[in-house]
Amino acid sequence: MRLVIIGAGLVGLAALSVTPISASAQQPTVQRKVLLTQDLPIAGHQIVMAAVEIPAGGREGRHTHPGALVVYIQEGVLTFDYEGKPTTTYKAGESF
C-alpha cells in the first residue's frame, strides 16, 4: 500500500513529521509533484499545491514549511507528529 497526500501551503511557518503506518527494512523514495503554484494578491505570497506519494514503509522526516499547510489524505494511512501535540493518525478521505 502507498500513501498519497494532496497538500496546499501558504507562506508562513509550520513543522511536520509524517510516517505511514506500514514498515519496511529499506527506506523507499518519497515522490513529490507540484500541481499548482499561484501568486496571491498579498505581495510576496503564493500558494503551492503538491501531491506527495510516500510508499509503504516510507517516511518524511521532521521538516518545516514556510507557511500554513492543508493536507488531504487521498490514499493510505498517515501518522502525523506535530511538536507539542499528540501523535495523530489520518486515513484516506481525511484532512488536516
C-alpha positions as CSV (number, residue, x, y, z in Angstrom):
1,M,0.0,0.0,0.0
2,R,1.1,3.6,-0.6
3,L,0.2,6.9,0.9
4,V,-0.8,9.7,-1.4
5,I,-1.1,13.2,0.1
6,I,-2.5,16.3,-1.6
7,G,-1.5,19.4,0.2
8,A,-1.5,23.2,-0.3
9,G,0.7,25.6,1.6
10,L,0.8,29.4,2.1
11,V,3.9,31.4,3.1
12,G,4.3,31.3,7.0
13,L,5.8,28.6,9.2
14,A,4.7,25.0,10.1
15,A,6.6,22.0,11.3
16,L,5.7,18.5,10.2
17,S,6.8,14.9,10.5
18,V,4.8,12.1,8.8
19,T,5.1,8.4,8.9
20,P,2.9,5.9,7.1
21,I,1.7,3.0,9.3
22,S,3.4,0.2,7.3
23,A,7.1,-0.5,8.0
24,S,9.8,-1.7,5.7
25,A,13.6,-2.6,6.1
26,Q,14.5,-0.3,3.2
27,Q,13.7,3.4,3.0
28,P,11.6,3.9,-0.1
29,T,11.7,7.1,-2.1
30,V,9.2,9.9,-1.4
31,Q,7.9,11.4,-4.6
32,R,6.6,15.0,-4.9
33,K,4.8,16.6,-7.8
34,V,3.8,20.3,-7.8
35,L,0.3,20.6,-9.2
36,L,-0.2,24.4,-8.9
37,T,1.8,27.5,-8.0
38,Q,-0.3,30.7,-7.8
39,D,0.7,34.2,-6.7
40,L,-1.7,35.6,-4.2
41,P,-3.0,39.2,-4.0
42,I,-0.8,39.7,-0.9
43,A,2.6,40.9,-2.0
44,G,5.3,38.2,-1.7
45,H,2.9,35.4,-1.0
46,Q,1.9,32.5,-3.1
47,I,0.1,29.2,-2.7
48,V,1.6,25.9,-3.8
49,M,-0.4,22.7,-4.2
50,A,1.5,19.4,-4.4
51,A,0.9,15.7,-4.4
52,V,3.3,13.7,-2.2
53,E,3.5,9.9,-2.5
54,I,5.1,8.1,0.4
55,P,5.5,4.3,-0.4
56,A,4.6,1.8,2.4
57,G,7.4,1.9,4.9
58,G,8.5,5.4,3.7
59,R,8.9,8.4,6.0
60,E,9.1,12.1,5.7
61,G,11.4,13.3,8.5
62,R,10.8,16.4,10.6
63,H,10.8,19.5,8.4
64,T,9.2,22.9,8.2
65,H,7.2,24.7,5.6
66,P,7.3,28.5,5.0
67,G,3.5,28.8,5.5
68,A,0.3,27.2,6.6
69,L,-0.3,23.7,5.4
70,V,-3.5,22.0,4.4
71,V,-3.4,18.2,3.8
72,Y,-5.9,15.8,2.3
73,I,-5.1,12.0,2.5
74,Q,-6.1,10.6,-0.9
75,E,-5.0,7.0,-0.3
76,G,-3.4,5.1,2.6
77,V,-2.9,5.9,6.3
78,L,-0.7,8.6,7.8
79,T,0.8,9.1,11.3
80,F,1.4,12.8,12.0
81,D,3.7,14.2,14.7
82,Y,3.3,17.9,15.4
83,E,5.5,19.4,18.0
84,G,3.7,19.9,21.3
85,K,0.6,17.9,20.2
86,P,-0.3,14.2,20.5
87,T,0.6,11.9,17.5
88,T,-2.5,11.6,15.2
89,T,-3.4,9.0,12.6
90,Y,-5.3,10.0,9.4
91,K,-6.8,7.8,6.8
92,A,-7.9,8.2,3.2
93,G,-10.6,10.9,2.8
94,E,-9.5,12.8,5.9
95,S,-7.9,16.3,6.0
96,F,-6.0,18.4,8.5
